[in-house]
Amino acid sequence: MYFNYRKTDRIIRLPEVTHLTGEGRSTIYAKMTVGRFPRQRKLGGGRSVGWSLCEILQHIRITLAGSEYIARAMRARCGCGWKSVALVQILR
């Protein structure tokens, strides 16, 4: 299914980011530190920050595609089920 990210781009705040990704605040900031999550943007002159919805949706799509790739590779290699794939995802 084709989804036009550019037409839906807007700035979203942390509660919506955590809801969309299913990841907690500390996990999001830890992944940003190592470059595995989209960077936040400053909003105005204060401490307010937000994320681009377009970048968050693309991050989710890439993460899901990577998970499916790992699952296929695991099943092809050893016939393992999803429990083993979940363990690989936790370890990476």
N, C-alpha and C positions, 0 to 999 in steps of 0.2 A: 504494500500500500504506500502510495506517495503522500508525503505530508510536507506542505510548504512552511518551513520554519520561519522564513523571513516575514511572512504576513502575521505571524503570531508573536513576534519578538516584543517583549516588554521587560521591565525590571521587576524581579520578584524578591521578596524578603526571605529570611531564614526559615520561618515556619513553613512556607510553601515549598522551599527547597527540600527540607527534611521530609515533608509529606510526599513529594514526587519521587525522591530517590530512595526513601526508606532507610536512610542513614542518619545517625545522630549528629549533633552539632560538633562534638569533639572529633568524630570520624571525618566529617567534611573538612574541618580545618587541618587535620593531620594529613589528609590526602592532598589538600591544596599546597601544603608545605613541600611535599615531594613531587608536585606537578602531576598528580593523578586525578585532579578535579578542577573544573573551571574556576578561574580567579574571580574574586568579588570585585565590585566597583564601588568607589566612594560616592555617596549621594550628598551633595551640598558640602557645607563646611564643618559639620559635626562628626559624630562617630557613626552615623548611619551608613550602612552598606547594603548592596543588593547584587543579585546575579542576573545575567541575561537568560530569559526563558529559553531562547533559541539554543544557547550553549548547554544548558542543563538537559534539554530534550535530546540534543545530539550526544551528550555524555551517556545518557541512559541507553540510547540506541546502540552506541559502541560497546557499552558494557554487556548488554544483552547479546549482541553479536559475538562477542568474545566468549561469553558463557556457553553459547550454542556450539561454537567452534571447539571448545574444550570438551564438551559433552560428546560430540561426534568423534573426536580423537580418542577419548577414553573408551567409548563403546567399540570402536573399530579395533583398538589395540588389545583389549582384554575382555570385552563383553560386560564391562562394569555397568552398574545402574547409576541412578541419579545420586544416591547417597555418597558414592565415591567421588562423583563430580563435585558435590557440595563441599567435600573435604578438600579437594584440590583448590576450589575457589577460596576457602578460608586460609589456606596456606600461601596463596600468592599475594 
